[in-house]
Amino acid sequence: MKRLVTFLLLTLYIYNARAEEKIIILNEGMWQSDNGRISYFENGSIVSNQWFRDKNKKKIGDTPNDIIRVNDNLFAIAVNWSNIVQFIRADGKAVAATEDIPNNRRLCSDGKYVYVTSYGHECETTKGTVYFTKGYVAKIDLSNYKVVATCEVGYEPEGIALYDGRLFIANTGGYAEQEGDHEFETTVSIVNAGTMKLEKNIDTHVANLFGEMSQSGKYLCINSPGDYYETPPCGLIFDCEKALKGEDCYVRFDYPVTYNTTTTDGHFFAVGSAFSYITGSYEFSCLTIEPWTVMKTKGKSGIEEKLPGTLQADFADMSQPYGIYVNPYSGYIYGSDAGSFEGAGYLYQWSPEGKLLGKHKVYINPGHFLAIPPADWETEVSPLVQSPLPSGQPAFDLQGRRIENTSRIKSGNIYVKDGKKVLRVR
């Protein structure tokens, strides 16, 4: 009887843990087909593969390619080919849309503004239309969902991150072959988020900084697919703090990190996809990266060709790995398989230890994920915590990213784990 009770309690624990898993999956669909969709996963199963349409009676648009949590009950979605930044609540209901940023790509936020990279050459702002030779970053004011400022950066800017009041933008130059008037970019642009002025460009000497870009405190994990011909793909660890100080701030290593994510302990997990037009084939790799060690040793250590549990074997069995994500609130791991790129893909779920828990059919090209915090994450939030924060307590922003130097936090939407209680710095 005692064993039965123990088993039932364990089962209930696992069930409740899965019940707290609420994941939004962006299915890109087929480019220029206006068939992007959002899947919603909860309690160990797919609730809907057209969640946005269910909630709003309309389509999300063409090629949704990034999603972030902005504040307590607001998410932003970059819908690339529809030229829309869509804002929704945690229940999926649309609240606003910004349609002034063509060819938008990636997002980040400080809770008051949303910053968006764009491959385009023009933008409608509150001060009129602005034109650019290269790509740019747009700043959306969340009080009215209007673009209030812009800054030109490199050609075809991709990943964007916020650190110490600056935006860090990975430039690709990905249209180099199509447009013919520029080469691949090799720079990370640093923009003052307050003034929206370019402070400097850091030349990484690595071409085409394209793909997912994850952030762990001051560290960025940046991918380069190379030129798909003679220049091989690789990865970068980039130290934002060193970049601001003018010190050597990046380390290159010979693995692509095409799909990468930040773990709950500040590491990066990455699945690299190396494609060559010469061979017409893909080669995949799986990595666990300890960014501080990579920086300290200049890449001699800190990178392991492994992922926890069965992840590596499970990714090897996929037709086309297309994403990886760690829920920052629970540590559960998710990945996706795009299959043929033309039919339904699959969502995989693993425990934090890497045990495969399920495989679920979703929609076409499932590539981007976002966790909704569990119910008790915000019910145990205090009204105000004075800064600086107590030493040794990990802090996280609203996108679930760990903040390394809590002594520099003065205000903003920051969560602090204090035992079982979650505190909030306003």
N, C-alpha and C positions, 0 to 999 in steps of 0.2 A: 504494500500500500504506500509506503514511504517513497519507494522508487517511482510509483505512478504519479504521486503528488509532485515530486521533483521534476519528472518529465513534463507534466502539464504546466508547471510554472515556467520551465525553460521554453516550452512551446509558446506560452503566452508572451514571454519576454521577446522572443524572436518575432512574433506576430506584431507586437506593439512597435518594435524597432522598425519593421518594414512599413507599418502604418504611418510612421512619421516621415517616411520617404516620399516627398512630393517633388517631382521633377518635371520641368518643362523641356520639351525637345523640339528644336527647330528643324523641320524637314525642308531643305532648300527647294525641292522639286526640280524641274528641268528649267534651266536658264531660258528666259524669254517665252516661257509657256504659261506664266501666271498661275502656277499650281503649287506654290509654297503652302505648307500646312504646319500646324502646331499639334504635337502629340502631348498628352498629359498622362503621367505615370504616378500612381499612388497605390499604397497598400499591396505592393507586389504585382500589380497588373496595369495594363493600359486602360485608362478610363475612356479616352477618346483619341482618335487620330485626326480629328478636325476640331480641336478644342476652341480655337478662335472663332470659327464659323458657328459652332454651337452656341457660344456666348454672345455673338454680335450679329449673326445672320448675314455675314459677308465674308469674303475671302481676306486672308492676311496680305496677299500680294505676291509679287514675283521675286523669288530668291531672297528670303530672309537669311541673313548671314551673321548676326550677332545679337546677343541679348544680355542685359545687365540688370541688376537690382539698383534702383536709384535711391529710394528711401523706404520708409516703413511699409508703404503699400503702393509702390509705383515701380513698374518695370519699363525699360525702353528696349525696343527691337529695331535694328537696322534692316530695312527691307530694300535691298540693294537696287534691283532693276525697276522697282516701282517708285524709287526716289522718295521713300517715306521713312521717317522715324516714327514708329507707332508706339504709343504709350498705353499700357494696360495696368489694371489693378491685379492683385494677387489672385482674385477670383476669375480672371480672364477678361473682364469687361474693359472695352476700349474707353479711354477718357480723353484722348487728344491725339493728333497726328501733325507732325511737322513735314511739310512737302516742299521745302525750299532748298534741299541739299541733294542734288542729283548724284547718282553713282556713289552713294554713301557706303562705307565699309565697316568700320569698327567703332566701339563706344567705350567711354569711361565717364565717371561722374564723381562730383564732390558733394552730392546731395542737394545742391542749389542750382547747379548747371549740369548739362550733359554736353560732352565734347565728342565730336564726330569727325572721323577722317573721310575724305572724299577724293576720288580719282578725277572728279569733274573740274571744269574751268570757270564756273560761275556759281553764284549763290545769292539768293534773295535775303536781305537783312532788313532790320528796322530802319537802316539808313539808306536803303536803296540796293540796287544790284551791284555786286562786286565781281570783278573778273580776274582770272589768274592764268599765268603761263603754265605753272606746274599744278600740283594738287594742293589741298589745303585742309585745315582743321576749322570746323564751325563750332560756335558756342551757343547752346540753346538755353535760354532763361526759362526755368520751370514755372515762373509766375505767369507767363503768357504763352509758352511753347514757341517763342519766336527766336530767330537767330539774331543775336545782339552784337556779335563780333566774329571775325575770321582771322586766320593767319596762313599765308602761303608757306608751304614747306617743300618737300621734294616731289618728284613725279610719282604718281600712284602710291600715296601713303597708305599704309595698312594698319598694323597694330598700334594701339595707343594705351598709355598708362599714365597714372598721376602719382607723383612723388614729390613731397616737400614743396607744393605749390607750383610745380612745373609739369608740363606734359611732355612725355617722351614718345616720339613717333618714329616707327620703323618705315623707311621709304623703300619702295621696291623698284620703281622704274619698269614695272612689268609690261608696259605697252611698248617697250623699246623696239621690238621687231615689227609691230603693227604700225606704229606712228612714224618710226624712222627718224625722228628729229632729236632723239636723246638716247643715251645709253642706260643700262641698268644702274640703279642707284646703289650706293654703298653706305649711306649715312643714317644715323639716328638724329632727328631734329629735337632740340630742346626749346620749348615754348613756355613763356611765363603765362600761367593760366589766368592770372588777374588782369594783366595788360594785353594779353594775346599778341605779344611781340616775340619774334624769334630771337633767342639768346645766342644759340650757336648750333652748329652741326658737328657731330662726332663721326669721323670717317672710320668705319670698321674694316675697310678694305675687303669686305665680303659683299658680293653682288646679290641683289634681288632678295631683300629681307621680307619675304612673303609668308603668310600663313598665320596660324594661331600664335599669340604672344601671351604668355602667362606671367604673373607677377607674384613674387614672394618677398614681402618687405621691400628692401631696396634693390632686389635682384629681378632681372627680366630674363626669360627664356625665349630666344628669338630663333626662328628658322630661316634657312636659306635653301631653296631648291636648286640653286645654281642656274645655269642657262639651259638645262635639259639636254645639252650636247657635250661639250668638252669640259665645261666648268662643273666640277662635282658638287653635290649638295653638302651642307654642313650645318652646324648649330653654333649659337653664341650664348654665353652667359654675360650679362651686361649689368654692371654695378652703377646704379643711378647716383649714389652718394659720391663715389669717386669721380663720376663724370662732372658733377657740379663743382668739385674741387679742382678740376683740371688734371687729375691723375690718370694713370693707365686704368681703363675702366671696363675692358671686355676681354674675354678669352674665347678663341675659336677652337672647335673640336670637330673631328671628322665623322660626325653622325648627323643626319637631318633630324629635326624635332618637329616634324610636320604637324602632328597633333599632340599637344602637350597640356598639362594641367598642374596646378599647385596642390600639394597634399596638405593634410592637417598639421604636419610637423615641419612644414616649410620647404620640403623637397619638391622636385619636379618629377612627374612621370611623363614619359614621351614615347610615342610610336612614330618612328621615322619612315617616310615613304619616299624612296628615291626612284624617280621615273626618268627614263632616257628615251628620246626620240630615235636614237641610233639603234637601240635594241628593241624598242617598243614594249619594254617590260618594266615591272616594278620590283624593287627589293625593299624588304621591311626590316626594321630593327626595333627593339624594345629597350628602354633605358630608365634607370632611376638615377637622378642627378642631385647631388648635394652642392648647391651653388657656392656656399662660402668656402668649401674645400676646393672646388674648381678654381675659384679666384685666387686663393692662397697658394695653390700649387701650380698655377698657370696651366691647368688642365692635365697635369700628370696623374692626378687622382680625383676622386669625387664623382666618377661616372661608372656605373655598373650596367652591364648588358643583361638586365633582368627586371622583372616586375613581380609583385607578390603573388603567392599562391599559383593558381592556374592561368593567370592573365596572359602570360607569354604564349602558352600553348593554345589558349582560346583565340587570341588574336591571329596566331598562325593558321588556325582553321577557318578564319573568315575569308570570304571572297575578296573583299576590299575594305580594310579598316578605314574608318572615316571620322573617328573622334574618340576622345578619352576625357573623363571628368571625375573629380572627387568631390562629393558633397561636403562642403566645409563645415557643416553643422554636425555630421554624423560619421564621416569617414567612409561611407559606402562608395563604391567605385562603379562607374558606368562607362560603357564603350558602345560603339556602333559599327555596323557593317553595311556599306552602301550596295553590296552585291554587284549588279550589272550597271549601276548608276541610272537605270531606266525603270526599274520596278521597285517594289516595296523593299525597304531595308529592315534591319533588326537592331533592337536595343538589347544590350547585355547588362546584367546587374551582378556585382560581386560584393561579398562582405568586405569589411575593411582589411581582413587578412588575405583576401584574394580567392575566396571560395565562390565558385559560380552558383548564383541563386536562381537565375532564370534568363530566358531568351524570349523577346517579345517582338512581334511583327509591328512595324510602324509604317512610315510612308517613304517617299523617294528622297534619297540622300539626306539621312538624319545626321547632322554634323555639329550641332551646338546645343548646350545644355545649361540649365539654371535650376538650382534647388530653391524651393520655397521653404523658409525656416519652419521648423516644427512648432506646434501650438504653444509649447511652454517657453519657447525662445524669447518671445516678447511679453508674455504675461508676467515674467519675473524681472522686468526692467525697472530700475529705479529712475525717478525723474531727473536726477542730476548727480554727477560725480565730479568732484573738483580735480583739476589737473595740477601737477603731474600725477600720473597713476601710480599706485603702489608698485614697488620694484618686484619684478619676477612674474607679474600677471600678464598673460598673453592677451593682446588686443586685436580686434578684427574690424575691418570696415564693413559697410553694408553689402559689399559684394563677397564677403566671406574671406577676404584676403588678410593674412596676418600682417600686423604692423610691428616692425622690429623695434624701433626706437620710440617707446611710449613717452619718454620724457619730453619729446618735441610736440606732443599733441596738446593743442590749446582748445580747440572746439571742433565740432563736426559730428557726423553720425558714426560714432565709434562704439563698438561693443567690447566689453571686458568680461572674460570668464573668471568668476571668483567662486571656486568650488562648484556647487550646483546652481548658484545664482548667476544671473546675467545682468551686468550693470551697463548703463549707457551714458556716454559722455555727449552732451548736447553742445 
